[in-house]
């Protein structure tokens, strides 16, 4: 996991992400350990980063 600030990325250890109900099927297909990119709005930080209105980003490596 990484956060992006300008042109820098720094690793995150934990984030809590909230998704829309319409993403439930795509989320159910994820496997433990699978690497994904999540795009969302930062709601705050308290022991971990809280993200809301999240979406799974398209995987640029899919199909390769």
N, CA and C atoms as a LAMMPS dump frame, in Angstrom:
ITEM: TIMESTEP
0
ITEM: NUMBER OF ATOMS
192
ITEM: BOX BOUNDS ff ff ff
-5.0000000000000000e+02 5.0000000000000000e+02
-5.0000000000000000e+02 5.0000000000000000e+02
-5.0000000000000000e+02 5.0000000000000000e+02
ITEM: ATOMS id mol type element x y z
1 1 1 N 0.839 -1.154 0
2 1 2 C 0 0 0
3 1 3 C 0.89 1.225 0
4 2 1 N 0.489 2.234 -0.729
5 2 2 C 1.269 3.464 -0.743
6 2 3 C 0.326 4.646 -0.847
7 3 1 N 0.769 5.737 -0.293
8 3 2 C 0.007 6.973 -0.458
9 3 3 C 0.78 7.814 -1.445
10 4 1 N 0.086 8.614 -2.205
11 4 2 C 0.745 9.464 -3.176
12 4 3 C 0.511 10.909 -2.787
13 5 1 N 1.573 11.663 -2.689
14 5 2 C 1.518 13.08 -2.371
15 5 3 C 2.417 13.791 -3.371
16 6 1 N 1.824 14.475 -4.318
17 6 2 C 2.627 15.086 -5.362
18 6 3 C 3.291 14 -6.187
19 7 1 N 4.592 14.048 -6.3
20 7 2 C 5.329 13.047 -7.068
21 7 3 C 5.951 11.991 -6.176
22 8 1 N 5.633 11.985 -4.893
23 8 2 C 6.229 11.033 -3.971
24 8 3 C 5.21 9.989 -3.55
25 9 1 N 5.687 8.788 -3.317
26 9 2 C 4.857 7.719 -2.761
27 9 3 C 5.538 7.211 -1.505
28 10 1 N 4.741 6.942 -0.492
29 10 2 C 5.269 6.407 0.757
30 10 3 C 4.395 5.231 1.171
31 11 1 N 4.996 4.167 1.71
32 11 2 C 4.203 2.994 2.08
33 11 3 C 3.254 3.273 3.239
34 12 1 N 2.076 2.658 3.149
35 12 2 C 1.103 2.677 4.244
36 12 3 C 1.013 1.269 4.803
37 13 1 N 0.823 1.155 6.08
38 13 2 C 0.689 -0.167 6.673
39 13 3 C -0.761 -0.617 6.72
40 14 1 N -1.698 0.328 6.825
41 14 2 C -3.095 -0.056 6.947
42 14 3 C -4.001 1.078 6.505
43 15 1 N -5.059 0.724 5.815
44 15 2 C -6.081 1.7 5.426
45 15 3 C -7.441 1.026 5.514
46 16 1 N -8.446 1.788 5.893
47 16 2 C -9.822 1.307 5.913
48 16 3 C -10.533 2.005 4.769
49 17 1 N -11.069 1.215 3.85
50 17 2 C -11.679 1.75 2.633
51 17 3 C -13.16 1.436 2.589
52 18 1 N -13.961 2.434 2.228
53 18 2 C -15.412 2.251 2.079
54 18 3 C -15.761 2.296 0.599
55 19 1 N -16.496 1.26 0.151
56 19 2 C -16.89 1.142 -1.247
57 19 3 C -18.402 1.251 -1.374
58 20 1 N -18.851 1.483 -2.596
59 20 2 C -20.284 1.518 -2.89
60 20 3 C -20.826 0.096 -2.951
61 21 1 N -22.103 -0.064 -2.671
62 21 2 C -22.729 -1.393 -2.755
63 21 3 C -22.634 -1.954 -4.169
64 22 1 N -22.612 -1.096 -5.171
65 22 2 C -22.537 -1.552 -6.557
66 22 3 C -21.202 -2.234 -6.863
67 23 1 N -20.186 -2.049 -6.024
68 23 2 C -18.881 -2.686 -6.213
69 23 3 C -18.779 -4.025 -5.495
70 24 1 N -19.843 -4.463 -4.837
71 24 2 C -19.827 -5.658 -4.006
72 24 3 C -19.38 -6.898 -4.789
73 25 1 N -19.863 -7.102 -5.997
74 25 2 C -19.495 -8.296 -6.779
75 25 3 C -18.007 -8.298 -7.129
76 26 1 N -17.481 -7.148 -7.568
77 26 2 C -16.057 -7.06 -7.914
78 26 3 C -15.187 -7.293 -6.679
79 27 1 N -15.593 -6.759 -5.548
80 27 2 C -14.824 -6.938 -4.31
81 27 3 C -14.85 -8.395 -3.861
82 28 1 N -15.966 -9.063 -4.067
83 28 2 C -16.093 -10.467 -3.653
84 28 3 C -15.158 -11.373 -4.452
85 29 1 N -14.75 -10.945 -5.639
86 29 2 C -13.865 -11.741 -6.49
87 29 3 C -12.388 -11.625 -6.1
88 30 1 N -12.058 -10.681 -5.225
89 30 2 C -10.66 -10.484 -4.826
90 30 3 C -10.174 -11.66 -3.979
91 31 1 N -8.912 -11.98 -4.145
92 31 2 C -8.292 -13.078 -3.401
93 31 3 C -7.313 -12.514 -2.378
94 32 1 N -7.14 -13.205 -1.272
95 32 2 C -6.191 -12.803 -0.249
96 32 3 C -4.8 -12.706 -0.876
97 33 1 N -4.118 -11.596 -0.636
98 33 2 C -2.787 -11.385 -1.169
99 33 3 C -2.76 -10.746 -2.553
100 34 1 N -3.928 -10.63 -3.193
101 34 2 C -4 -10.02 -4.519
102 34 3 C -3.662 -8.535 -4.409
103 35 1 N -2.86 -8.043 -5.337
104 35 2 C -2.487 -6.63 -5.354
105 35 3 C -3.499 -5.866 -6.191
106 36 1 N -4.072 -4.819 -5.605
107 36 2 C -5.043 -3.978 -6.308
108 36 3 C -4.706 -2.515 -6.049
109 37 1 N -5.241 -1.659 -6.897
110 37 2 C -5.127 -0.221 -6.699
111 37 3 C -6.503 0.306 -6.326
112 38 1 N -6.564 1.012 -5.211
113 38 2 C -7.812 1.597 -4.726
114 38 3 C -7.693 3.112 -4.822
115 39 1 N -8.708 3.73 -5.409
116 39 2 C -8.758 5.182 -5.511
117 39 3 C -9.91 5.655 -4.646
118 40 1 N -9.654 6.635 -3.769
119 40 2 C -10.7 7.149 -2.896
120 40 3 C -10.303 8.47 -2.284
121 41 1 N -11.197 9.021 -1.511
122 41 2 C -10.978 10.285 -0.812
123 41 3 C -10.544 10.006 0.617
124 42 1 N -9.507 10.684 1.069
125 42 2 C -9.047 10.524 2.452
126 42 3 C -10.02 11.245 3.372
127 43 1 N -10.586 10.488 4.333
128 43 2 C -11.511 11.043 5.314
129 43 3 C -10.795 11.459 6.587
130 44 1 N -9.664 10.856 6.846
131 44 2 C -8.932 11.197 8.052
132 44 3 C -7.949 10.115 8.42
133 45 1 N -7.272 10.345 9.529
134 45 2 C -6.292 9.378 10.022
135 45 3 C -6.482 9.231 11.529
136 46 1 N -6.577 8.016 11.973
137 46 2 C -6.585 7.695 13.394
138 46 3 C -6.132 6.251 13.49
139 47 1 N -4.86 6.049 13.751
140 47 2 C -4.242 4.735 13.799
141 47 3 C -4.12 4.118 12.405
142 48 1 N -4.866 4.586 11.429
143 48 2 C -4.796 4.144 10.052
144 48 3 C -5.474 5.202 9.18
145 49 1 N -5.253 5.127 7.902
146 49 2 C -5.877 6.062 6.968
147 49 3 C -7.296 5.587 6.678
148 50 1 N -8.242 6.512 6.661
149 50 2 C -9.632 6.195 6.348
150 50 3 C -9.961 6.778 4.98
151 51 1 N -10.418 5.911 4.067
152 51 2 C -10.771 6.321 2.711
153 51 3 C -12.257 6.106 2.48
154 52 1 N -12.889 7.033 1.779
155 52 2 C -14.313 6.873 1.454
156 52 3 C -14.506 7.017 -0.05
157 53 1 N -15.689 6.629 -0.516
158 53 2 C -16.06 6.709 -1.928
159 53 3 C -14.995 6.053 -2.806
160 54 1 N -14.579 4.846 -2.408
161 54 2 C -13.484 4.14 -3.087
162 54 3 C -13.962 3.373 -4.308
163 55 1 N -13.033 3.177 -5.221
164 55 2 C -13.248 2.358 -6.413
165 55 3 C -11.984 1.558 -6.654
166 56 1 N -12.146 0.374 -7.238
167 56 2 C -10.987 -0.376 -7.695
168 56 3 C -10.555 0.233 -9.018
169 57 1 N -9.274 0.54 -9.138
170 57 2 C -8.763 1.107 -10.388
171 57 3 C -8.519 -0.012 -11.382
172 58 1 N -8.573 0.302 -12.643
173 58 2 C -8.276 -0.668 -13.688
174 58 3 C -6.83 -1.131 -13.532
175 59 1 N -6.608 -2.403 -13.714
176 59 2 C -5.271 -2.983 -13.579
177 59 3 C -4.524 -2.82 -14.902
178 60 1 N -3.468 -1.97 -14.916
179 60 2 C -2.751 -1.759 -16.169
180 60 3 C -2.016 -2.999 -16.663
181 61 1 N -1.808 -4.016 -15.802
182 61 2 C -1.106 -5.22 -16.191
183 61 3 C -2.037 -6.352 -16.608
184 62 1 N -3.34 -6.135 -16.501
185 62 2 C -4.301 -7.185 -16.852
186 62 3 C -4.165 -7.55 -18.323
187 63 1 N -4.22 -8.828 -18.585
188 63 2 C -4.159 -9.302 -19.949
189 63 3 C -2.748 -9.465 -20.493
190 64 1 N -1.733 -9.207 -19.67
191 64 2 C -0.35 -9.371 -20.132
192 64 3 C 0.2 -10.685 -19.701
